Structures are given as structure tokens and as C-alpha cells.
Amino acid sequence: QVQLVESGGGLVQAGGSLRLSCAASGRTISSAVMGWFRQAPGKEREFVATISRNFAGTYYADSVKGRFVISRDNAKNTVYLQMNSLKPEDTAVYSCAASFQIAGSYGRSWAQYDYWGQGTQVTVSS
């Protein structure tokens, strides 16, 4: 079992930055594909970013490409999401997810993930 705990959310003005952290415990995530998803009120859960197991690459939703950066520190068993140039439409609950089952390098669908954190609220004011 893996427990994931997100932190770093908060209220920020448009154009500002936040860095989210996702700390894992119970099992090392070095062999897991990791992802970030978000869900705004009244909307479906949305893919944000994913990072492969061996640092080979990252993949982003078009809506955040060029503004967000996903990274991982396997020594700390932690994944990060650096969010820059934030917009009001980025407001959502952000959750990290882990999958040890994905055959490929990335996971862009929430259904591919086995473990989820509880989420952290990000609110961007205009």
C-alpha cells in the first residue's frame, strides 16, 4: 500500500506561483508512474501532468504546458508540481496519483492509477 499526501496549496493572485508536493509513504515510488490531476467544482477530474518512472520524460495537458513543471525526487519519495503564471481557471483541488501497473511511460487517464492522495485546494484570484 502507498499513502500519498499533498501539500502546498493555497490562495494566490493571478500570475503568481505555487509548488505542490506529494509525499509518499508505505512503499517507494521509484518504480511508479506519477501523475497530477485536478477537479474544479461542477467539473470532471482533469489530467494535469505525468512523469515516467526513470525520469525519461514528462507529459502535460495543453492547458498547463509551458506553465507547470512536474518533477520527482525518488530519494525523498516525493513528487512536485511547480505551477507558474497561474490563472483563475487553474482553481481546483489538485491530487497526485501513483501507478505501478502502467506499462508505458505515462498515465493520462485517472483510471490508470491505483493510489490517490486526498487533494489540496488551489485558488487563483483574478
DSSP file (Angstrom, degrees, kcal/mol; ACC not computed):
  #  RESIDUE AA STRUCTURE BP1 BP2  ACC     N-H-->O    O-->H-N    N-H-->O    O-->H-N    TCO  KAPPA ALPHA  PHI   PSI    X-CA   Y-CA   Z-CA
    1    1 A Q              0   0    0      0, 0.0     2,-0.4     0, 0.0   114,-0.0   0.000 360.0 360.0 360.0 146.3    0.0    0.0    0.0
    2    2 A V        -     0   0    0     24,-0.1     2,-0.5    96,-0.1    24,-0.2  -0.985 360.0-156.7-124.2 132.6    1.1    3.5   -0.7
    3    3 A Q  E     -A   25   0A   0     22,-2.7    22,-2.0    -2,-0.4     2,-0.4  -0.935  10.5-163.8-107.5 132.3   -0.2    6.6    1.1
    4    4 A L  E     -A   24   0A   0     -2,-0.5   114,-0.5   112,-0.5     2,-0.5  -0.956   5.7-173.5-118.8 131.5    0.1    9.9   -0.7
    5    5 A V  E     -A   23   0A   0     18,-2.1    18,-2.6    -2,-0.4     2,-0.2  -0.972   8.8-156.2-129.6 118.2   -0.2   13.3    1.0
    6    6 A E  E     +A   22   0A   0     -2,-0.5     2,-0.3    16,-0.2    16,-0.2  -0.597  18.1 166.1 -89.9 152.4   -0.3   16.5   -0.9
    7    7 A S  E     +A   21   0A   0     14,-2.1    14,-2.6    -2,-0.2   113,-0.1  -0.961  40.6  69.2-152.7 167.8    0.6   19.9    0.4
    8    8 A G        +     0   0    0     -2,-0.3    11,-0.3     1,-0.3    14,-0.0   0.373  61.8 132.6 103.3  -4.4    1.4   23.4   -0.8
    9    9 A G        +     0   0    0     12,-0.1     2,-0.3     9,-0.1    -1,-0.3  -0.186  22.7 119.3 -72.2 172.9   -2.0   24.5   -2.0
   10   10 A G  E     -d  122   0B   0    111,-0.9   113,-2.8   110,-0.1     2,-0.5  -0.989  61.1 -48.3 163.0-166.5   -3.4   27.9   -1.1
   11   11 A L  E     +d  123   0B   0     -2,-0.3     2,-0.3   111,-0.2   113,-0.2  -0.873  54.2 165.3-103.3 130.0   -4.7   31.2   -2.3
   12   12 A V  E     -d  124   0B   0    111,-2.6   113,-2.5    -2,-0.5     2,-0.1  -0.982  34.6-111.1-142.4 151.2   -2.7   33.1   -4.9
   13   13 A Q  E >   -d  125   0B   0     -2,-0.3     3,-2.3   111,-0.2    73,-0.2  -0.471  50.9 -81.9 -79.3 155.1   -3.3   36.0   -7.2
   14   14 A A  T 3  S+     0   0    0    111,-2.4    73,-0.2     1,-0.3    -1,-0.1  -0.293 120.1  29.8 -54.7 137.0   -3.3   35.5  -11.0
   15   15 A G  T 3  S+     0   0    0     71,-3.1    70,-0.6     1,-0.3    -1,-0.3   0.254  99.3 114.9  92.9 -11.5    0.2   35.4  -12.3
   16   16 A G    <   -     0   0    0     -3,-2.3    70,-2.3    70,-0.2     2,-0.3  -0.097  57.6-123.3 -83.5-175.1    1.6   34.0   -9.1
   17   17 A S        -     0   0    0     67,-0.2     2,-0.3    68,-0.2    67,-0.2  -0.927  20.2-179.3-132.6 153.0    3.2   30.7   -8.4
   18   18 A L  E     - B   0  83A   0     65,-2.2    65,-3.4    -2,-0.3     2,-0.5  -0.981  16.4-146.5-143.8 151.8    2.8   27.7   -6.1
   19   19 A R  E     - B   0  82A   0     -2,-0.3     2,-0.3   -11,-0.3    63,-0.2  -0.975  15.0-158.6-121.8 119.1    4.7   24.5   -5.7
   20   20 A L  E     - B   0  81A   0     61,-2.7    61,-2.3    -2,-0.5     2,-0.4  -0.715   5.1-158.3 -92.3 144.7    2.7   21.4   -4.7
   21   21 A S  E     -AB   7  80A   0    -14,-2.6   -14,-2.1    -2,-0.3     2,-0.4  -0.926   8.5-163.3-120.7 149.0    4.3   18.4   -3.0
   22   22 A C  E     -AB   6  79A   0     57,-2.3    57,-2.1    -2,-0.4     2,-0.5  -0.912  11.8-164.5-132.5 104.2    3.1   14.9   -2.9
   23   23 A A  E     -AB   5  78A   0    -18,-2.6   -18,-2.1    -2,-0.4     2,-0.3  -0.776   6.4-155.8 -95.2 129.3    4.9   12.8   -0.2
   24   24 A A  E     +A    4   0A   0     53,-2.6     2,-0.3    -2,-0.5   -20,-0.2  -0.777  14.1 175.1-105.3 147.8    4.6    9.0   -0.4
   25   25 A S  E     +A    3   0A   0    -22,-2.0   -22,-2.7    -2,-0.3    52,-0.0  -0.966  55.1  44.1-143.7 161.2    4.9    6.5    2.4
   26   26 A G  S    S+     0   0    0     -2,-0.3     2,-0.3   -24,-0.2   -24,-0.1   0.039 116.5  24.9  95.5 -27.1    4.5    2.8    2.8
   27   27 A R  S    S-     0   0    0    -24,-0.2     2,-0.2    50,-0.1   -24,-0.1  -0.950  88.2 -99.1-164.9 144.7    6.3    1.9   -0.4
   28   28 A T        -     0   0    0     -2,-0.3     3,-0.4     1,-0.1    -3,-0.1  -0.477  22.8-155.6 -69.3 140.8    8.9    3.5   -2.6
   29   29 A I    >   +     0   0    0     45,-0.2     3,-2.0     1,-0.2    -1,-0.1   0.259  66.2 106.4 -99.4  11.0    7.5    5.3   -5.6
   30   30 A S  T 3  S+     0   0    0      1,-0.3    -1,-0.2    44,-0.2    44,-0.1   0.785  85.2  44.7 -62.4 -24.9   10.7    5.0   -7.7
   31   31 A S  T 3  S+     0   0    0     -3,-0.4     2,-0.4     2,-0.1    -1,-0.3   0.203 100.2  94.9-102.0  15.5    9.0    2.3   -9.8
   32   32 A A  S <  S-     0   0    0     -3,-2.0     2,-0.4    21,-0.2    68,-0.2  -0.848  72.2-129.7-109.5 142.0    5.7    4.1  -10.1
   33   33 A V  E     -E   99   0B   0     66,-2.7    66,-2.2    -2,-0.4     2,-0.3  -0.757  35.0-153.1 -77.6 133.2    4.4    6.4  -12.9
   34   34 A M  E     +EF  98  51B   0     17,-1.8    17,-2.4    -2,-0.4     2,-0.3  -0.841  16.1 179.5-115.2 149.1    3.2    9.5  -11.1
   35   35 A G  E     -EF  97  50B   0     62,-2.3    62,-2.4    -2,-0.3     2,-0.4  -0.973  21.1-142.2-144.5 158.9    0.5   12.0  -12.1
   36   36 A W  E     +EF  96  49B   0     13,-3.0    12,-2.4    -2,-0.3    13,-1.6  -0.979  23.2 176.5-119.4 136.5   -1.2   15.1  -11.0
   37   37 A F  E     -EF  95  47B   0     58,-2.9    58,-2.9    -2,-0.4     2,-0.3  -0.889  10.0-157.0-130.7 163.1   -4.9   15.6  -11.7
   38   38 A R  E     -EF  94  46B   0      8,-2.6     8,-3.5    -2,-0.3     2,-0.4  -0.983   5.3-162.4-142.1 155.8   -7.3   18.4  -10.7
   39   39 A Q  E     -E   93   0B   0     54,-1.9    54,-2.3    -2,-0.3     6,-0.2  -0.950   6.3-161.7-142.4 119.5  -11.0   18.8  -10.3
   40   40 A A    >   -     0   0    0      4,-0.4     3,-2.2    -2,-0.4    52,-0.1  -0.616  45.0 -77.0 -92.8 157.2  -12.9   22.1  -10.2
   41   41 A P  T 3  S+     0   0    0      0, 0.0    -1,-0.1     0, 0.0     3,-0.1  -0.298 118.2   7.1 -56.2 129.9  -16.4   22.4   -8.7
   42   42 A G  T 3  S+     0   0    0      1,-0.3     2,-0.3    -3,-0.1    -3,-0.0   0.509 113.4 100.5  77.6   4.2  -19.0   21.0  -11.1
   43   43 A K  S <  S-     0   0    0     -3,-2.2    -1,-0.3     1,-0.0     2,-0.1  -0.804  75.0-102.8-120.6 162.3  -16.4   19.7  -13.5
   44   44 A E        -     0   0    0     -2,-0.3    -4,-0.4     1,-0.1     2,-0.1  -0.388  50.6 -84.4 -77.1 158.4  -14.9   16.3  -14.1
   45   45 A R        -     0   0    0     -6,-0.2     2,-0.4    -2,-0.1    -6,-0.2  -0.408  52.0-153.7 -62.2 138.7  -11.5   15.3  -12.9
   46   46 A E  E     -F   38   0B   0     -8,-3.5    -8,-2.6    -2,-0.1     2,-0.1  -0.946  14.1-118.0-126.2 135.8   -8.9   16.5  -15.4
   47   47 A F  E     +F   37   0B   0     -2,-0.4   -10,-0.2   -10,-0.2     3,-0.1  -0.466  33.4 169.2 -66.9 139.4   -5.4   15.3  -16.2
   48   48 A V  E     -     0   0B   0    -12,-2.4    13,-2.5     1,-0.4     2,-0.3   0.708  55.6 -24.0-116.0 -55.5   -2.6   17.9  -15.5
   49   49 A A  E     -FG  36  60B   0    -13,-1.6   -13,-3.0    11,-0.2    -1,-0.4  -0.993  47.2-162.7-161.2 155.7    0.8   16.2  -15.8
   50   50 A T  E     -FG  35  59B   0      9,-2.1     9,-2.1    -2,-0.3     2,-0.4  -0.989   5.3-157.4-144.3 151.9    2.6   12.9  -15.5
   51   51 A I  E     -FG  34  58B   0    -17,-2.4   -17,-1.8    -2,-0.3     7,-0.2  -0.991  21.3-121.4-133.2 139.6    6.2   11.8  -15.1
   52   52 A S    >   -     0   0    0      5,-2.3     3,-0.9    -2,-0.4    54,-0.1  -0.178  27.2-107.2 -76.9 170.8    7.7    8.5  -16.0
   53   53 A R  T 3  S+     0   0    0      1,-0.2   -21,-0.2    52,-0.2    -1,-0.1   0.888 113.5  39.4 -65.1 -41.7    9.5    6.1  -13.7
   54   54 A N  T 3  S-     0   0    0    -23,-0.1    -1,-0.2    51,-0.0   -23,-0.1  -0.004 113.0-104.1-107.0  28.6   13.1    6.7  -14.8
   55   55 A F  S <  S+     0   0    0     -3,-0.9    -2,-0.1     2,-0.2     3,-0.1   0.651  81.0 134.0  62.7  15.0   13.0   10.5  -15.4
   56   56 A A        -     0   0    0      1,-0.2     2,-0.3    49,-0.1    -1,-0.1   0.786  69.6 -28.3 -69.8 -24.9   12.8    9.8  -19.1
   57   57 A G        -     0   0    0     48,-0.1    -5,-2.3     2,-0.0     2,-0.3  -0.996  47.1-132.7-177.5 170.9   10.1   12.3  -19.7
   58   58 A T  E     -G   51   0B   0     -2,-0.3     2,-0.4    -7,-0.2    -7,-0.2  -0.907  13.1-156.9-134.2 160.4    7.1   14.2  -18.7
   59   59 A Y  E     -G   50   0B   0     -9,-2.1    -9,-2.1    -2,-0.3     2,-0.3  -0.998  11.0-167.2-144.6 138.8    3.8   15.0  -20.3
   60   60 A Y  E     -G   49   0B   0     -2,-0.4   -11,-0.2   -11,-0.2     2,-0.2  -0.889  27.4-107.5-128.0 153.2    1.4   17.8  -19.8
   61   61 A A    >>  -     0   0    0    -13,-2.5     3,-1.6    -2,-0.3     4,-1.3  -0.505  37.8-117.7 -67.8 147.6   -2.2   18.8  -20.5
   62   62 A D  T 34 S+     0   0    0      1,-0.3     3,-0.2     2,-0.2    -1,-0.1   0.835 111.9  64.2 -57.9 -32.6   -2.3   21.6  -23.2
   63   63 A S  T 34 S+     0   0    0      1,-0.2    -1,-0.3     3,-0.0   -15,-0.1   0.696 114.9  28.5 -68.5 -18.2   -3.9   23.9  -20.7
   64   64 A V  T X> S+     0   0    0     -3,-1.6     3,-2.4   -16,-0.2     4,-2.2   0.468  85.4 127.6-119.7  -5.8   -0.8   23.9  -18.4
   65   65 A K  T 3< S+     0   0    0     -4,-1.3     4,-0.1     1,-0.3   -16,-0.0  -0.285  80.3  16.8 -58.6 132.1    2.0   23.3  -20.9
   66   66 A G  T 34 S+     0   0    0      2,-0.4    -1,-0.3     1,-0.1     3,-0.1   0.270 125.6  59.0  88.9 -12.0    4.8   25.9  -20.5
   67   67 A R  T <4 S+     0   0    0     -3,-2.4    17,-1.9     1,-0.2     2,-0.3   0.695  97.9  53.4-115.7 -34.5    3.5   27.0  -17.1
   68   68 A F  E  <  -C   83   0A   0     -4,-2.2    -2,-0.4    15,-0.2     2,-0.4  -0.779  59.5-164.7-107.6 148.6    3.6   23.9  -14.9
   69   69 A V  E     -C   82   0A   0     13,-2.4    13,-3.0    -2,-0.3     2,-0.4  -0.986   4.8-157.6-134.2 124.4    6.5   21.5  -14.3
   70   70 A I  E     +C   81   0A   0     -2,-0.4     2,-0.3    11,-0.2    11,-0.2  -0.815  22.6 163.3 -97.5 140.3    6.3   18.1  -12.8
   71   71 A S  E     -C   80   0A   0      9,-1.8     9,-2.9    -2,-0.4     2,-0.3  -0.944  20.9-147.5-148.2 168.1    9.3   16.6  -11.1
   72   72 A R  E     -C   79   0A   0     -2,-0.3     2,-0.5     7,-0.2     7,-0.2  -0.995  10.0-161.1-142.8 148.3   10.2   13.8   -8.7
   73   73 A D  E >>> -C   78   0A   0      5,-3.0     5,-1.9    -2,-0.3     3,-0.9  -0.882   9.7-174.7-126.2  95.9   12.8   13.2   -6.0
   74   74 A N  T 345S+     0   0    0     -2,-0.5     3,-0.4     1,-0.3   -45,-0.2   0.810  82.5  61.9 -66.1 -28.1   12.9    9.4   -5.5
   75   75 A A  T 345S+     0   0    0      1,-0.2    -1,-0.3    -3,-0.1   -45,-0.0   0.848 113.4  36.6 -64.4 -31.9   15.3    9.8   -2.6
   76   76 A K  T <45S-     0   0    0     -3,-0.9    -1,-0.2     2,-0.2   -52,-0.2   0.424 107.0-127.8 -97.2  -0.8   12.7   11.7   -0.8
   77   77 A N  T  <5 +     0   0    0     -4,-0.6   -53,-2.6    -3,-0.4     2,-0.4   0.906  67.9 128.1  56.0  43.0    9.8    9.6   -2.2
   78   78 A T  E   < -BC  23  73A   0     -5,-1.9    -5,-3.0   -55,-0.2     2,-0.4  -0.968  47.7-157.9-137.0 143.9    8.2   12.9   -3.3
   79   79 A V  E     -BC  22  72A   0    -57,-2.1   -57,-2.3    -2,-0.4     2,-0.3  -0.931  16.5-158.2-119.0 147.1    6.7   14.3   -6.5
   80   80 A Y  E     -BC  21  71A   0     -9,-2.9    -9,-1.8    -2,-0.4     2,-0.4  -0.861  14.5-159.5-124.4 156.3    6.3   18.0   -7.1
   81   81 A L  E     -BC  20  70A   0    -61,-2.3   -61,-2.7    -2,-0.3     2,-0.6  -0.887  11.2-161.5-134.5 105.9    4.2   20.3   -9.3
   82   82 A Q  E     -BC  19  69A   0    -13,-3.0   -13,-2.4    -2,-0.4     2,-0.6  -0.774  10.7-165.4 -86.4 122.3    5.6   23.7   -9.9
   83   83 A M  E     +BC  18  68A   0    -65,-3.4   -65,-2.2    -2,-0.6     2,-0.3  -0.941  11.0 174.7-117.4 116.6    2.8   26.0  -11.1
   84   84 A N        +     0   0    0    -17,-1.9   -67,-0.2    -2,-0.6   -68,-0.2  -0.747  58.9  22.2-116.1 163.5    3.7   29.3  -12.6
   85   85 A S  S    S-     0   0    0    -70,-0.6    -1,-0.2    -2,-0.3   -68,-0.2   0.901  84.7-159.4  48.3  49.1    1.7   32.1  -14.3
   86   86 A L        -     0   0    0    -70,-2.3   -71,-3.1    -3,-0.2   -70,-0.2  -0.247   8.4-159.0 -65.1 146.0   -1.4   30.8  -12.5
   87   87 A K    >   -     0   0    0    -73,-0.2     3,-2.3    -3,-0.1     4,-0.2  -0.840  31.9-110.1-121.0 157.0   -4.8   31.7  -13.9
   88   88 A P  G >  S+     0   0    0      0, 0.0     3,-1.8     0, 0.0    36,-0.3   0.840 117.4  63.4 -55.7 -32.1   -8.2   31.8  -12.3
   89   89 A E  G 3  S+     0   0    0      1,-0.3   -49,-0.0   -49,-0.0    -3,-0.0   0.559  88.6  69.8 -72.9  -5.2   -9.2   28.8  -14.4
   90   90 A D  G <  S+     0   0    0     -3,-2.3    -1,-0.3     2,-0.0     2,-0.2   0.529  70.4 121.5 -83.3  -6.3   -6.5   26.8  -12.6
   91   91 A T    <   +     0   0    0     -3,-1.8     2,-0.3    -4,-0.2    32,-0.2  -0.398  40.4 105.0 -61.6 125.0   -8.6   26.9   -9.5
   92   92 A A  E    S- H   0 122B   0     30,-1.9    30,-2.7    -2,-0.2     2,-0.6  -0.970  76.6 -78.2-178.3 172.4   -9.3   23.3   -8.4
   93   93 A V  E     -EH  39 121B   0    -54,-2.3   -54,-1.9    -2,-0.3     2,-0.5  -0.877  48.3-149.7 -89.9 125.0   -8.5   20.6   -5.9
   94   94 A Y  E     -EH  38 120B   0     26,-3.0    26,-2.2    -2,-0.6     2,-0.4  -0.845  16.5-176.5-103.1 130.7   -5.2   19.1   -7.1
   95   95 A S  E     -E   37   0B   0    -58,-2.9   -58,-2.9    -2,-0.5     2,-0.3  -0.959  15.8-143.5-126.8 143.0   -4.5   15.4   -6.4
   96   96 A C  E     -E   36   0B   0     -2,-0.4    21,-2.1   -60,-0.2     2,-0.3  -0.728  18.9-167.9-100.3 158.3   -1.5   13.3   -7.0
   97   97 A A  E     -EI  35 116B   0    -62,-2.4   -62,-2.3    -2,-0.3     2,-0.4  -0.980   8.7-152.4-145.6 152.8   -1.7    9.6   -8.1
   98   98 A A  E     -EI  34 115B   0     17,-2.0    17,-2.1    -2,-0.3    16,-1.9  -0.970   7.6-173.9-129.5 142.5    0.7    6.7   -8.4
   99   99 A S  E     +E   33   0B   0    -66,-2.2   -66,-2.7    -2,-0.4    14,-0.1  -0.981  17.4 176.3-138.0 128.1    0.6    3.6  -10.6
  100  100 A F  S    S+     0   0    0     -2,-0.4    -1,-0.1   -68,-0.2    13,-0.1   0.385  83.7  60.8 -98.9  -0.4    2.9    0.6  -10.5
  101  101 A Q        +     0   0    0     11,-0.3    -1,-0.1   -68,-0.1     2,-0.1   0.641  66.7 115.0-104.1 -18.6    0.9   -1.1  -13.3
  102  102 A I        -     0   0    0     10,-0.2     5,-0.1     1,-0.2    -3,-0.0  -0.340  49.6-158.6 -61.5 127.8    1.1    1.3  -16.3
  103  103 A A  S    S+     0   0    0     -2,-0.1    -1,-0.2     3,-0.1    -3,-0.0   0.844  71.1  54.2 -77.2 -33.6    3.1   -0.5  -19.0
  104  104 A G  S    S-     0   0    0      2,-0.3   -71,-0.0     1,-0.0     3,-0.0   0.030  99.8 -93.0 -87.4-162.6    4.1    2.6  -20.8
  105  105 A S  S    S+     0   0    0    -53,-0.1     2,-0.3   -52,-0.1   -52,-0.2   0.766  98.3  33.9 -86.0 -27.3    5.9    5.7  -19.7
  106  106 A Y        -     0   0    0    -54,-0.1     2,-0.4   -73,-0.1    -2,-0.3  -0.829  57.1-148.3-131.3 163.1    2.9    7.9  -18.8
  107  107 A G        +     0   0    0     -2,-0.3   -58,-0.1   -73,-0.3   -48,-0.1  -0.926  20.5 164.9-133.5 111.5   -0.6    7.8  -17.5
  108  108 A R        +     0   0    0     -2,-0.4     2,-0.4   -61,-0.1   -61,-0.2   0.458  60.0  74.1-103.7  -3.8   -3.0   10.4  -18.7
  109  109 A S  S >  S-     0   0    0      1,-0.1     3,-1.8   -63,-0.1     4,-0.3  -0.918  73.5-139.2-113.2 137.4   -6.2    8.8  -17.5
  110  110 A W  G >  S+     0   0    0     -2,-0.4     3,-1.6     1,-0.3    -1,-0.1   0.810 101.9  67.7 -61.2 -27.4   -7.3    8.7  -13.9
  111  111 A A  G 3  S+     0   0    0      1,-0.3    -1,-0.3    -3,-0.0    -3,-0.0   0.662  89.3  65.0 -68.4 -14.7   -8.4    5.1  -14.4
  112  112 A Q  G <  S+     0   0    0     -3,-1.8     2,-0.3   -13,-0.0   -11,-0.3   0.603  87.5  88.4 -81.4 -10.7   -4.8    4.1  -14.8
  113  113 A Y    <   -     0   0    0     -3,-1.6   -14,-0.2    -4,-0.3     3,-0.1  -0.690  50.5-171.8-101.4 143.9   -3.8    5.0  -11.3
  114  114 A D  S    S+     0   0    0    -16,-1.9     2,-0.4    -2,-0.3   -15,-0.2   0.753  71.2  44.5 -98.2 -30.9   -4.0    2.8   -8.2
  115  115 A Y  E     -I   98   0B   0    -17,-2.1   -17,-2.0  -114,-0.0     2,-0.3  -0.941  61.9-175.7-127.4 140.5   -3.3    5.2   -5.4
  116  116 A W  E     -I   97   0B   0     -2,-0.4  -112,-0.5   -19,-0.2   -19,-0.2  -0.965  18.3-134.3-134.4 146.7   -4.5    8.7   -4.7
  117  117 A G        -     0   0    0    -21,-2.1  -112,-0.2    -2,-0.3     3,-0.1  -0.363  34.3-107.1 -85.7 177.7   -3.9   11.5   -2.3
  118  118 A Q        -     0   0    0   -114,-0.5  -113,-0.1     1,-0.2   -23,-0.1   0.658  61.0-119.2 -83.7 -15.7   -6.7   13.4   -0.6
  119  119 A G        -     0   0    0    -23,-0.1     2,-0.4   -26,-0.0   -24,-0.2   0.025  14.0-120.5  97.8 155.3   -6.0   16.5   -2.6
  120  120 A T  E     - H   0  94B   0    -26,-2.2   -26,-3.0  -113,-0.1     2,-0.3  -1.000  26.4-118.1-135.7 137.6   -5.0   20.1   -1.9
  121  121 A Q  E     - H   0  93B   0     -2,-0.4  -111,-0.9   -28,-0.2     2,-0.5  -0.567  24.4-171.5 -81.4 132.1   -7.0   23.2   -2.8
  122  122 A V  E     -dH  10  92B   0    -30,-2.7   -30,-1.9    -2,-0.3     2,-0.5  -0.991   4.7-176.4-120.2 123.7   -5.6   25.8   -5.1
  123  123 A T  E     -d   11   0B   0   -113,-2.8  -111,-2.6    -2,-0.5     2,-0.6  -0.982   6.5-166.5-124.5 124.2   -7.5   29.0   -5.6
  124  124 A V  E     -d   12   0B   0     -2,-0.5     2,-0.3   -36,-0.3  -111,-0.2  -0.943  10.3-153.7-113.4 118.9   -6.3   31.7   -8.0
  125  125 A S  E      d   13   0B   0   -113,-2.5  -111,-2.4    -2,-0.6    -2,-0.0  -0.643 360.0 360.0 -92.8 148.9   -7.9   35.1   -7.7
  126  126 A S              0   0    0     -2,-0.3    -1,-0.1  -113,-0.2  -113,-0.1   0.445 360.0 360.0 -89.5 360.0   -8.3   37.5  -10.5
